[in-house]
Amino acid sequence: MSWVRRNGISVAGTALVDTICDIAAYPNCGELTQIRGVERSVGGCVPNVTMDLKTIRPDLPVRAISKVGCDSNGEFLVKTLKQAGINCSGIAKSPEERTSFTNVMSVIGGQRTFFTYAGACASFGHENVPFDDINSKILLLGYFLLLQKVDNGDGVQILREAQQRGIKTAIDLVSENSNRYSLILPCLQFTDYLIVNEIEAGHLADMTPSDRNLPKIAERLRKLGVKEKVIIHKSDRALCLSDKGLSIVGSYELPSDYIKGTTGAGDAFCAGALIGLHSDWPDERILEFASAAAAVSLSSADAVSGLKSEEEILKICREWKRVPVCL
């Protein structure tokens, strides 16, 4: 293979449309309740992380790779990403399948209930990744445990080929209370950067994710195959284990009225970490910026609206102190 100068980040995997219905109360079986308002937004790893990346660093080449149906939701999803400046040439369109979606029943001022349809993303796999067209420096694949074909072998194929082509690989997954994390273990040997929360890390390593155990969990995950960096984040800290050793930073102490919602904070952390990895920053700086991006994202109730540009994130966070943590 000829030498390729790589730049930018590609994000492959889940892409769906959320239809959020505001209701006064959740009905009992056989009862009716009125929908007071309806909103539609994009969601999943691909929309959330790509839009976060473009918000943080607008000049960064960002490519979305996924699969949608030839329907109005698919058109809405692609249009939304294109308007954000994201390269959507890697989004395959299937005439036989519907775009993945989630119907959210949101009690005003209360809890949300989710009804999700796997749709086209369930069959997203190796054949949908346009490797010949990708000149990105990093490929993120996520969310594992929501991608049926990827979970059952295509994830290994995608990550292996990416590495063979000189692309750095990263993976992200969802928090699930199950024994299905074993499906991900074969992928770790083809993963350069593992970016997960403490619950996911604990399941992968089969260890209790206590603060004291997190460094041991990171060591276990390196031994299971992660090549360069294991990055673990939780509400009060983040750590990174690499050949340079272990780095750890505390989260920010935020004003009491600042947090409007936590949806998308993990994706914002992931996007911030990818920015640092793409920039070849030292481990501690990667963690500092990723946690700053996550903190700023908490200013909005939805997954992407709260995030700011790189300069704005750093400016906002200068006003805050970090939670003290120890190794």
LUMGULO-870472 format. One record per residue (C-alpha): residue number from 0; z, y negated, x negated. Coordinates in steps of 0.2 Angstrom, whole numbers. Layout:
% LUMGULO-870472
{k: NUM	w: Z	v: Y	u: X}
...
END
This chain:
% LUMGULO-870472
{k: 0	w: 0	v: 0	u: 0}
{k: 1	w: -5	v: -17	u: -7}
{k: 2	w: 9	v: -30	u: -10}
{k: 3	w: 14	v: -41	u: 5}
{k: 4	w: 23	v: -57	u: 4}
{k: 5	w: 36	v: -55	u: 18}
{k: 6	w: 44	v: -69	u: 28}
{k: 7	w: 52	v: -71	u: 44}
{k: 8	w: 61	v: -59	u: 56}
{k: 9	w: 55	v: -46	u: 69}
{k: 10	w: 66	v: -40	u: 83}
{k: 11	w: 62	v: -24	u: 91}
{k: 12	w: 69	v: -15	u: 106}
{k: 13	w: 77	v: -20	u: 123}
{k: 14	w: 69	v: -34	u: 133}
{k: 15	w: 73	v: -36	u: 151}
{k: 16	w: 75	v: -48	u: 166}
{k: 17	w: 91	v: -53	u: 174}
{k: 18	w: 91	v: -58	u: 192}
{k: 19	w: 108	v: -66	u: 195}
{k: 20	w: 114	v: -67	u: 213}
{k: 21	w: 129	v: -78	u: 218}
{k: 22	w: 139	v: -70	u: 232}
{k: 23	w: 155	v: -76	u: 240}
{k: 24	w: 163	v: -58	u: 239}
{k: 25	w: 158	v: -40	u: 235}
{k: 26	w: 156	v: -31	u: 252}
{k: 27	w: 163	v: -14	u: 256}
{k: 28	w: 152	v: 1	u: 259}
{k: 29	w: 142	v: -3	u: 275}
{k: 30	w: 146	v: -21	u: 275}
{k: 31	w: 135	v: -36	u: 272}
{k: 32	w: 137	v: -52	u: 261}
{k: 33	w: 126	v: -67	u: 260}
{k: 34	w: 118	v: -72	u: 243}
{k: 35	w: 121	v: -90	u: 240}
{k: 36	w: 110	v: -93	u: 225}
{k: 37	w: 98	v: -84	u: 214}
{k: 38	w: 93	v: -86	u: 196}
{k: 39	w: 82	v: -77	u: 184}
{k: 40	w: 84	v: -76	u: 165}
{k: 41	w: 78	v: -65	u: 151}
{k: 42	w: 91	v: -53	u: 142}
{k: 43	w: 92	v: -39	u: 130}
{k: 44	w: 92	v: -38	u: 111}
{k: 45	w: 74	v: -45	u: 109}
{k: 46	w: 75	v: -60	u: 120}
{k: 47	w: 93	v: -65	u: 115}
{k: 48	w: 92	v: -63	u: 96}
{k: 49	w: 74	v: -70	u: 95}
{k: 50	w: 78	v: -85	u: 105}
{k: 51	w: 94	v: -88	u: 95}
{k: 52	w: 85	v: -86	u: 78}
{k: 53	w: 72	v: -100	u: 84}
{k: 54	w: 86	v: -111	u: 90}
{k: 55	w: 95	v: -110	u: 73}
{k: 56	w: 80	v: -111	u: 62}
{k: 57	w: 65	v: -117	u: 72}
{k: 58	w: 53	v: -116	u: 57}
{k: 59	w: 57	v: -97	u: 54}
{k: 60	w: 43	v: -85	u: 59}
{k: 61	w: 50	v: -74	u: 73}
{k: 62	w: 42	v: -59	u: 81}
{k: 63	w: 47	v: -50	u: 97}
{k: 64	w: 42	v: -31	u: 98}
{k: 65	w: 46	v: -22	u: 115}
{k: 66	w: 37	v: -15	u: 130}
{k: 67	w: 36	v: -23	u: 148}
{k: 68	w: 27	v: -18	u: 164}
{k: 69	w: 11	v: -27	u: 171}
{k: 70	w: 22	v: -36	u: 184}
{k: 71	w: 29	v: -53	u: 187}
{k: 72	w: 45	v: -50	u: 177}
{k: 73	w: 35	v: -45	u: 162}
{k: 74	w: 25	v: -61	u: 164}
{k: 75	w: 41	v: -71	u: 166}
{k: 76	w: 48	v: -63	u: 150}
{k: 77	w: 33	v: -66	u: 139}
{k: 78	w: 31	v: -83	u: 145}
{k: 79	w: 49	v: -88	u: 142}
{k: 80	w: 48	v: -81	u: 124}
{k: 81	w: 32	v: -90	u: 120}
{k: 82	w: 39	v: -106	u: 126}
{k: 83	w: 53	v: -104	u: 113}
{k: 84	w: 40	v: -102	u: 100}
{k: 85	w: 41	v: -83	u: 97}
{k: 86	w: 27	v: -72	u: 92}
{k: 87	w: 24	v: -60	u: 107}
{k: 88	w: 9	v: -51	u: 101}
{k: 89	w: 21	v: -36	u: 98}
{k: 90	w: 26	v: -34	u: 116}
{k: 91	w: 16	v: -20	u: 123}
{k: 92	w: 11	v: -20	u: 142}
{k: 93	w: 11	v: -4	u: 152}
{k: 94	w: 2	v: -3	u: 169}
{k: 95	w: 11	v: 12	u: 174}
{k: 96	w: 29	v: 6	u: 171}
{k: 97	w: 40	v: -9	u: 178}
{k: 98	w: 48	v: -21	u: 167}
{k: 99	w: 66	v: -17	u: 163}
{k: 100	w: 78	v: -27	u: 174}
{k: 101	w: 96	v: -29	u: 179}
{k: 102	w: 102	v: -36	u: 196}
{k: 103	w: 118	v: -45	u: 194}
{k: 104	w: 130	v: -48	u: 209}
{k: 105	w: 141	v: -62	u: 203}
{k: 106	w: 156	v: -67	u: 214}
{k: 107	w: 158	v: -85	u: 213}
{k: 108	w: 172	v: -89	u: 201}
{k: 109	w: 175	v: -70	u: 199}
{k: 110	w: 168	v: -54	u: 192}
{k: 111	w: 151	v: -48	u: 190}
{k: 112	w: 143	v: -31	u: 195}
{k: 113	w: 127	v: -24	u: 186}
{k: 114	w: 114	v: -13	u: 193}
{k: 115	w: 101	v: -10	u: 179}
{k: 116	w: 84	v: -1	u: 179}
{k: 117	w: 78	v: 7	u: 162}
{k: 118	w: 60	v: 3	u: 165}
{k: 119	w: 47	v: 1	u: 152}
{k: 120	w: 60	v: 0	u: 138}
{k: 121	w: 65	v: 18	u: 141}
{k: 122	w: 48	v: 24	u: 134}
{k: 123	w: 48	v: 11	u: 120}
{k: 124	w: 45	v: 20	u: 103}
{k: 125	w: 37	v: 21	u: 86}
{k: 126	w: 19	v: 20	u: 93}
{k: 127	w: 24	v: 3	u: 101}
{k: 128	w: 28	v: -5	u: 84}
{k: 129	w: 13	v: -14	u: 76}
{k: 130	w: 17	v: -11	u: 58}
{k: 131	w: 0	v: -16	u: 52}
{k: 132	w: 3	v: -34	u: 59}
{k: 133	w: 21	v: -36	u: 53}
{k: 134	w: 24	v: -46	u: 38}
{k: 135	w: 42	v: -50	u: 42}
{k: 136	w: 56	v: -48	u: 28}
{k: 137	w: 68	v: -40	u: 41}
{k: 138	w: 66	v: -29	u: 56}
{k: 139	w: 81	v: -28	u: 68}
{k: 140	w: 80	v: -13	u: 80}
{k: 141	w: 92	v: -14	u: 95}
{k: 142	w: 100	v: -10	u: 107}
{k: 143	w: 103	v: 8	u: 102}
{k: 144	w: 111	v: 18	u: 117}
{k: 145	w: 99	v: 9	u: 129}
{k: 146	w: 83	v: 15	u: 122}
{k: 147	w: 80	v: 33	u: 127}
{k: 148	w: 65	v: 37	u: 116}
{k: 149	w: 73	v: 27	u: 101}
{k: 150	w: 89	v: 36	u: 103}
{k: 151	w: 81	v: 53	u: 103}
{k: 152	w: 71	v: 52	u: 87}
{k: 153	w: 60	v: 37	u: 87}
{k: 154	w: 73	v: 26	u: 79}
{k: 155	w: 73	v: 36	u: 63}
{k: 156	w: 53	v: 35	u: 63}
{k: 157	w: 53	v: 16	u: 65}
{k: 158	w: 66	v: 13	u: 52}
{k: 159	w: 59	v: 25	u: 40}
{k: 160	w: 42	v: 17	u: 41}
{k: 161	w: 48	v: 0	u: 40}
{k: 162	w: 57	v: 4	u: 24}
{k: 163	w: 42	v: 13	u: 17}
{k: 164	w: 32	v: -3	u: 20}
{k: 165	w: 45	v: -14	u: 11}
{k: 166	w: 53	v: -21	u: 26}
{k: 167	w: 72	v: -23	u: 26}
{k: 168	w: 80	v: -14	u: 41}
{k: 169	w: 94	v: -19	u: 52}
{k: 170	w: 101	v: -11	u: 68}
{k: 171	w: 112	v: -16	u: 83}
{k: 172	w: 119	v: -6	u: 97}
{k: 173	w: 129	v: -8	u: 113}
{k: 174	w: 147	v: -3	u: 116}
{k: 175	w: 148	v: 13	u: 126}
{k: 176	w: 163	v: 24	u: 130}
{k: 177	w: 154	v: 40	u: 126}
{k: 178	w: 150	v: 53	u: 113}
{k: 179	w: 132	v: 48	u: 111}
{k: 180	w: 135	v: 38	u: 95}
{k: 181	w: 131	v: 54	u: 86}
{k: 182	w: 113	v: 50	u: 90}
{k: 183	w: 113	v: 35	u: 79}
{k: 184	w: 120	v: 44	u: 63}
{k: 185	w: 103	v: 50	u: 57}
{k: 186	w: 97	v: 32	u: 57}
{k: 187	w: 110	v: 26	u: 45}
{k: 188	w: 101	v: 33	u: 30}
{k: 189	w: 86	v: 21	u: 34}
{k: 190	w: 96	v: 6	u: 38}
{k: 191	w: 99	v: -8	u: 25}
{k: 192	w: 110	v: -19	u: 36}
{k: 193	w: 122	v: -12	u: 50}
{k: 194	w: 128	v: -26	u: 61}
{k: 195	w: 141	v: -20	u: 74}
{k: 196	w: 157	v: -24	u: 82}
{k: 197	w: 173	v: -15	u: 79}
{k: 198	w: 172	v: -4	u: 94}
{k: 199	w: 154	v: 2	u: 89}
{k: 200	w: 159	v: 4	u: 71}
{k: 201	w: 174	v: 14	u: 76}
{k: 202	w: 164	v: 26	u: 86}
{k: 203	w: 151	v: 28	u: 73}
{k: 204	w: 164	v: 32	u: 60}
{k: 205	w: 175	v: 42	u: 72}
{k: 206	w: 190	v: 32	u: 67}
{k: 207	w: 202	v: 20	u: 77}
{k: 208	w: 195	v: 2	u: 75}
{k: 209	w: 212	v: -6	u: 70}
{k: 210	w: 212	v: -21	u: 59}
{k: 211	w: 219	v: -10	u: 45}
{k: 212	w: 206	v: 3	u: 47}
{k: 213	w: 191	v: -9	u: 47}
{k: 214	w: 188	v: -8	u: 28}
{k: 215	w: 189	v: 11	u: 28}
{k: 216	w: 177	v: 12	u: 43}
{k: 217	w: 165	v: 1	u: 33}
{k: 218	w: 167	v: 12	u: 18}
{k: 219	w: 164	v: 28	u: 29}
{k: 220	w: 148	v: 20	u: 36}
{k: 221	w: 141	v: 16	u: 19}
{k: 222	w: 144	v: 34	u: 14}
{k: 223	w: 135	v: 40	u: 30}
{k: 224	w: 120	v: 31	u: 23}
{k: 225	w: 119	v: 12	u: 26}
{k: 226	w: 110	v: 6	u: 10}
{k: 227	w: 116	v: -12	u: 7}
{k: 228	w: 128	v: -20	u: 19}
{k: 229	w: 140	v: -15	u: 33}
{k: 230	w: 144	v: -30	u: 44}
{k: 231	w: 158	v: -28	u: 57}
{k: 232	w: 163	v: -42	u: 69}
{k: 233	w: 177	v: -44	u: 81}
{k: 234	w: 185	v: -58	u: 90}
{k: 235	w: 197	v: -64	u: 76}
{k: 236	w: 188	v: -59	u: 60}
{k: 237	w: 172	v: -52	u: 52}
{k: 238	w: 170	v: -42	u: 37}
{k: 239	w: 155	v: -36	u: 25}
{k: 240	w: 155	v: -22	u: 13}
{k: 241	w: 142	v: -21	u: 0}
{k: 242	w: 139	v: -16	u: -18}
{k: 243	w: 147	v: -34	u: -21}
{k: 244	w: 164	v: -27	u: -13}
{k: 245	w: 173	v: -32	u: 3}
{k: 246	w: 172	v: -49	u: 10}
{k: 247	w: 182	v: -55	u: 26}
{k: 248	w: 183	v: -71	u: 35}
{k: 249	w: 193	v: -76	u: 50}
{k: 250	w: 186	v: -83	u: 66}
{k: 251	w: 188	v: -101	u: 72}
{k: 252	w: 203	v: -107	u: 81}
{k: 253	w: 194	v: -115	u: 96}
{k: 254	w: 200	v: -129	u: 108}
{k: 255	w: 207	v: -122	u: 123}
{k: 256	w: 194	v: -129	u: 135}
{k: 257	w: 179	v: -125	u: 124}
{k: 258	w: 175	v: -107	u: 129}
{k: 259	w: 164	v: -106	u: 144}
{k: 260	w: 159	v: -88	u: 142}
{k: 261	w: 157	v: -74	u: 130}
{k: 262	w: 140	v: -67	u: 135}
{k: 263	w: 129	v: -67	u: 120}
{k: 264	w: 142	v: -71	u: 107}
{k: 265	w: 138	v: -54	u: 98}
{k: 266	w: 119	v: -58	u: 98}
{k: 267	w: 123	v: -75	u: 91}
{k: 268	w: 133	v: -67	u: 77}
{k: 269	w: 119	v: -55	u: 74}
{k: 270	w: 106	v: -69	u: 73}
{k: 271	w: 117	v: -79	u: 62}
{k: 272	w: 120	v: -64	u: 50}
{k: 273	w: 101	v: -61	u: 50}
{k: 274	w: 98	v: -79	u: 45}
{k: 275	w: 110	v: -77	u: 30}
{k: 276	w: 102	v: -60	u: 25}
{k: 277	w: 85	v: -68	u: 26}
{k: 278	w: 91	v: -82	u: 15}
{k: 279	w: 99	v: -70	u: 2}
{k: 280	w: 116	v: -79	u: 4}
{k: 281	w: 132	v: -71	u: -3}
{k: 282	w: 141	v: -60	u: 9}
{k: 283	w: 155	v: -72	u: 12}
{k: 284	w: 143	v: -86	u: 17}
{k: 285	w: 134	v: -74	u: 28}
{k: 286	w: 150	v: -70	u: 38}
{k: 287	w: 155	v: -89	u: 38}
{k: 288	w: 138	v: -94	u: 46}
{k: 289	w: 137	v: -79	u: 58}
{k: 290	w: 155	v: -82	u: 65}
{k: 291	w: 151	v: -101	u: 66}
{k: 292	w: 135	v: -97	u: 77}
{k: 293	w: 145	v: -85	u: 88}
{k: 294	w: 159	v: -98	u: 90}
{k: 295	w: 146	v: -112	u: 95}
{k: 296	w: 138	v: -100	u: 107}
{k: 297	w: 154	v: -99	u: 117}
{k: 298	w: 151	v: -117	u: 124}
{k: 299	w: 139	v: -110	u: 137}
{k: 300	w: 141	v: -97	u: 151}
{k: 301	w: 124	v: -89	u: 148}
{k: 302	w: 118	v: -79	u: 133}
{k: 303	w: 108	v: -92	u: 123}
{k: 304	w: 110	v: -110	u: 130}
{k: 305	w: 126	v: -114	u: 119}
{k: 306	w: 118	v: -111	u: 102}
{k: 307	w: 112	v: -125	u: 91}
{k: 308	w: 102	v: -128	u: 75}
{k: 309	w: 109	v: -123	u: 58}
{k: 310	w: 114	v: -141	u: 54}
{k: 311	w: 122	v: -144	u: 71}
{k: 312	w: 132	v: -128	u: 70}
{k: 313	w: 139	v: -132	u: 53}
{k: 314	w: 143	v: -150	u: 59}
{k: 315	w: 152	v: -144	u: 74}
{k: 316	w: 162	v: -131	u: 65}
{k: 317	w: 168	v: -144	u: 52}
{k: 318	w: 181	v: -149	u: 65}
{k: 319	w: 189	v: -132	u: 67}
{k: 320	w: 200	v: -121	u: 57}
{k: 321	w: 199	v: -103	u: 54}
{k: 322	w: 211	v: -90	u: 59}
{k: 323	w: 220	v: -84	u: 43}
{k: 324	w: 217	v: -65	u: 39}
{k: 325	w: 221	v: -54	u: 25}
{k: 326	w: 212	v: -39	u: 17}
END
